[in-house]
Amino acid sequence: MADQPTDAALRRTSRTKITPEREAELYEAVLELLRERGYDALTMDAVAARTRSSKATLYRQWGSKGQLVIAALRHGKPFDIDDIDTGTLAGDLREMARRTGRAACEDTELLQGITVAARQDEDLRLAMRELLIRPEGAVLDRALRRGVERGEVHPDNPALGYVIPALLGALIARPLIEDDYADGPYLEHFLDSVVLPALLGRPAPAHD
Amino acid sequence: MADQPTDAALRRTSRTKITPEREAELYEAVLELLRERGYDALTMDAVAARTRSSKATLYRQWGSKGQLVIAALRHGKPFDIDDIDTGTLAGDLREMARRTGRAACEDTELLQGITVAARQDEDLRLAMRELLIRPEGAVLDRALRRGVERGEVHPDNPALGYVIPALLGALIARPLIEDDYADGPYLEHFLDSVVLPALLGRPAPAHD
C-alpha cells in the first residue's frame, strides 16, 4: 500500500520525459521555495522561474501545485520510517517517534504551513492524505500487525485503531498548547506514557 | 485559573462603558460573521457595520481582531465543561469528551478556521491559548487531581501530563486522516481505548 502509486501518478509517470536527476532537482527547488515563502505565497511561476522550466510542463507533469508540493515533500522522505523493524513493537514505535520528531523539528515551519494550507485547500489535503499520511500509516500498521503476531498486543485491543491519530495528534497539538515543537523525546515520552501502556496493557513506568 | 482574567482583559474591562447585553449582542454578531466568512475574511469594518459601532470602539475595547474573536468564542462557551463532577475520573472525562465532541461538530468550520489562522497569527494564537485552551485545561486538570485524590490514578503516572495533548490531538487529527469530524462517540472511544487504560493502568475492554 505504501508504495502503490495512485492512478493519477501512474498516468503522469507514463507521460513524463524528464530524468530522475531533473525530477530530484525540481523537488529540491520546490522545497527551497516552500521554506523561503510558505505554501500560500508559493506560485507555479516561481517554481518555473527557479527551475528554468515552463509552467505548462509543471502542470502537465504534476497536475496541481498541491500535488507538486506533496510529491516534493515525499521525495525528501521527511519521516523515512519504512525500514524500521527492531523485533519489538515498543522498539519499532519508539524509533518511529524519534525519526518523526526529528523531521518535525527540522522542517516544522514547512510541515506546519502545509498542514495549515491543507485545511482550506482540498486538492492539497487529498494529496497529503494519499501521499504522506496513508503511506506512513501503512508502515505503522505493519509494525502493529507484527506486534499482534508476536503476541505482544491482543488482536482485539481497541487502542490498535488509535495509534495514528494519537501520534499525529500529539505532533500537531503540542505547539498549540505550549510554545514548543513535538520533538523526538516528547513523542517518545508520550508513546511510553499513553500509547504503549494502552497497547501492551500495563501501566506506564513512572519516569524520574 | 480558569476564571482569572488576564491583565489586558482587566484593563479593558475597567475602561468599558458598554452593557453586558450590548456585549452579548456584539459577540453574537462576531460569531455570525465568523460562520459566514471565516477568520481571514472577517474584518473589523464588517463587525463595526454589522453591530453599528465604531471601529475605534472595537479596538479600544478588545485590542485586536484576535482578542475580539476569542472573547466572542469564549462567551459562546463552546465546550462548557466547568460543572462536570460525576464522582469518577472515567465519568468526568467521558462527559468532557461528549460535550467537546458535540461542540466540535456544531461549530467545526468555525473552530477549524480559528485553529488554522492561529498558526500564522501570533496574536490570535496567544489569545486562543490564554482564553480557550488554558481554562479548559485547568478544568481537566482539576478532574485529574480529584482522580488522584480518590486513588484512581497513581500520582506518578506519567500519562497525567499528556491527557490534554492526547484529546486535543485526536480532535484535530481525525479530519486530516479521514473525512470525518472527531464527534462525541469518536472522542469517547478514543478515551476508553487509549487515555483511560493508560491512566487507570488496566487494558481497555474490547468493544464489540
Interface residues (C-beta under 8 A of the other chain):
Chain A: Q112 T115 V116 A118 R119 Q120 R125 M128 R129 I133 G137 H154 D156 N157 P158 A159 G161 Y162 I164 P165 A166 L168 G169 A170 L171 I172 A173 R174 P175 L176 I177 H189 F190 D192 S193 V194 V195 P197 A198 G201 R202 P203 A204 P205 A206 H207
Chain B: Q112 T115 V116 A118 R119 Q120 R125 M128 R129 I133 G137 H154 D156 N157 P158 A159 G161 Y162 I164 P165 A166 L168 G169 A170 L171 I172 A173 R174 P175 L176 I177 H189 F190 D192 S193 V194 V195 P197 A198 G201 R202 P203 A204 P205 A206 H207
